[in-house]
């Protein structure tokens, strides 16, 4: 069947097959043309999209780690981690080559609306510099206070309480007050707060325990879960 | 394209065959994004672009689209154009892209786009079809704007929240003051159904009122034009 493509179908082909061939070829041509259109657009916008994504990332990072504190090209100085750690990419902030802070991506899969993605800075002193939600699908007006842009309390947003929290404290500390831990939550939406608090505690403890190994790893490499603990 | 066509297309799109109120097509984005005006109008305008482009493409290519395969070809065209739009938004309007997130690809599944390709663009010239797409899209935009405004106002007591993502420097209007407790139902999906239901009821009431006024009572012979629309 495929050998006949592009040629006039010989007369011995059954009529039913011939009548099916023309629309099939038509569909194939349309598919080719519009796939080419998409491929062309993808190629034409790729660099701009990468630049815009990077700028957006830096906007979030600037909120949790002031630019004046480090002098290296932060986004270029990255390593990766993988499960069982709930840490994805890690960037290393240095000043004059000396370690200043780690900025890493973490996530919680137990949000009310599914996955919540976070970005966190962890100072060399083992304390969290700040945390921001970079993606979530929590209920608008209820659980979305985890994102300070949606938090009704602009003066003292909920996520601000993690700034200065000690990552080396035991997991029992990294629980919302309702469950006997140390962190506030808003009445009516405990699931979102619980998920964020747990993910932050777990990931920060993981990163803090492997701090020196993470700073020493060559850029672009992968940090193992069983990297040297302190 | 005559003035008569322009008027007819505009009247159909904006009122008589309004996608949101009369055809009730495209409920998916209507209910999902209309939690506030900014989201609703942004996605509405993206839909206008998608409909104008898809109607233009379908009407320009209609001679080459075999009847049997027209639906797959329409969907192919719409999906490809929406993908192009999605990439363009990501590259050139990145903050708006973050706001609309997953909803731009969903324009593909908005059946009003396919409905206009099949019912109008496949039978009319490129200019008329593009205009029809724009008018149908604008018909959706004003319904989305009204629905978004009502849900935002009732749900959180604000208007235009998130406007700073589109026009930096502007901020939301607190209509009911800071201590408005909020009415969550309006923001949740059920609230979208309730308020859309009220809008459709108002639309039908206005149409019924008009029909009653236009209908000259002593002439039962000619059935009124507007009654057939429903």
Interface residues (C-beta under 8 A of the other chain):
Chain A: X22 X23 X26 X27 X30 X31 X34 X35 X37 X38 X41 X42 X45 X48 X49 X52 X53 X55 X56 X139 X140 X141 X142
Chain B: X35 X64 X65 X66 X68 X69 X72 X73 X76 X77 X80 X83 X84 X87 X88 X90 X91 X92 X94 X95 X98 X155 X156 X182 X184 X187 X188
